[in-house]
Amino acid sequence: MYGSPALKLGDRMIACIASNKSAEPGTLVLRTTFEQRDVMIAEEPETYYLKPHYETFPVVLVRLRRVTRDAMNDLLAGAFRVVSDDAAKKKRPASRRGTSRS
């Protein structure tokens, strides 16, 4: 993720070319949620996978040779929503996030 070409929203990564040596060549690192990642890997393990280096990040690894253009459009739109939602949550005042100050 560091030093490789990336698609970002502000300073938040949406997708980038996998640069860690544990990832297969031709892999995209795509932002998602931990829950969605598990579903994607379970449903299509030939397209989506994970390596230990990436386990602690809310990302999934995508084999580019296996993903269709329509699926990629959906994946990028979903990643954009995840990043946008995260940014919006961080901008809201604490009282509006459901937490209280003591």
VMD Tcl script that draws the C-alpha trace (Angstrom):
set ca {
  {0.00 0.00 0.00}
  {2.90 2.29 0.69}
  {4.72 3.57 -2.36}
  {2.45 1.94 -4.94}
  {0.01 3.78 -7.21}
  {-3.24 4.35 -5.36}
  {-6.73 5.72 -5.84}
  {-7.56 7.91 -2.85}
  {-10.30 10.10 -1.47}
  {-8.43 12.85 0.33}
  {-5.74 10.96 2.22}
  {-7.77 7.74 2.48}
  {-6.98 4.81 0.20}
  {-9.76 3.34 -1.94}
  {-7.60 0.94 -3.95}
  {-3.98 0.35 -4.86}
  {-1.75 -2.19 -6.55}
  {-0.55 -4.73 -3.98}
  {3.11 -4.17 -3.19}
  {3.69 -6.65 -0.36}
  {5.58 -9.71 -1.58}
  {2.98 -12.04 -0.05}
  {0.36 -10.89 -2.58}
  {0.12 -12.58 -5.96}
  {1.21 -10.57 -9.02}
  {-1.71 -8.72 -10.63}
  {-3.49 -8.06 -7.33}
  {-5.44 -5.00 -6.32}
  {-5.82 -4.04 -2.66}
  {-9.38 -2.79 -2.24}
  {-10.91 -1.00 0.75}
  {-13.93 -2.72 2.27}
  {-15.23 -3.65 5.71}
  {-14.00 -6.67 7.64}
  {-17.47 -8.21 7.41}
  {-17.82 -7.67 3.67}
  {-14.32 -9.04 3.10}
  {-15.24 -12.30 4.78}
  {-18.37 -12.63 2.62}
  {-16.46 -11.87 -0.59}
  {-13.76 -14.45 0.12}
  {-16.30 -17.09 1.14}
  {-18.42 -16.55 -1.99}
  {-15.64 -16.16 -4.58}
  {-12.27 -17.42 -3.27}
  {-10.92 -17.66 -6.83}
  {-11.31 -13.86 -7.17}
  {-10.90 -12.53 -3.61}
  {-8.32 -13.56 -1.06}
  {-6.30 -12.41 1.94}
  {-2.72 -12.80 3.13}
  {-1.57 -12.40 6.75}
  {0.12 -9.05 6.03}
  {-3.28 -7.53 5.19}
  {-5.43 -9.16 7.91}
  {-5.48 -6.16 10.23}
  {-6.54 -3.73 7.50}
  {-10.14 -3.39 6.23}
  {-9.13 -4.49 2.72}
  {-9.54 -7.45 0.40}
  {-7.12 -8.65 -2.24}
  {-8.58 -8.91 -5.74}
  {-7.11 -11.07 -8.52}
  {-7.46 -8.68 -11.45}
  {-7.43 -11.45 -14.04}
  {-10.56 -12.94 -12.42}
  {-12.74 -9.86 -11.91}
  {-15.15 -8.55 -14.55}
  {-15.48 -4.92 -15.57}
  {-18.97 -4.70 -14.02}
  {-17.76 -6.26 -10.78}
  {-14.82 -3.83 -10.68}
  {-17.17 -0.88 -11.11}
  {-19.26 -2.17 -8.19}
  {-16.16 -2.85 -6.08}
  {-14.76 0.64 -6.59}
  {-18.14 2.24 -5.89}
  {-18.43 0.20 -2.69}
  {-14.90 1.10 -1.62}
  {-15.65 4.77 -2.27}
  {-18.76 4.52 -0.05}
  {-16.78 2.86 2.76}
  {-14.13 5.59 2.67}
  {-16.76 8.36 2.38}
  {-18.75 6.95 5.32}
  {-15.60 6.68 7.44}
  {-14.66 10.27 6.65}
  {-18.17 11.51 7.47}
  {-18.16 9.70 10.83}
  {-14.85 11.27 11.78}
  {-16.07 14.77 10.93}
  {-19.23 14.60 13.05}
  {-19.03 16.05 16.55}
  {-18.82 13.47 19.33}
  {-22.36 14.27 20.51}
  {-23.75 13.40 17.07}
  {-21.84 10.10 16.86}
  {-23.74 8.72 19.82}
  {-20.95 9.20 22.33}
  {-21.07 11.59 25.20}
  {-18.36 13.63 26.78}
  {-17.87 13.29 30.50}
}
mol new
graphics top color blue
foreach p $ca { graphics top sphere $p radius 0.5 }
foreach p [lrange $ca 0 end-1] q [lrange $ca 1 end] { graphics top cylinder $p $q radius 0.2 }
display resetview
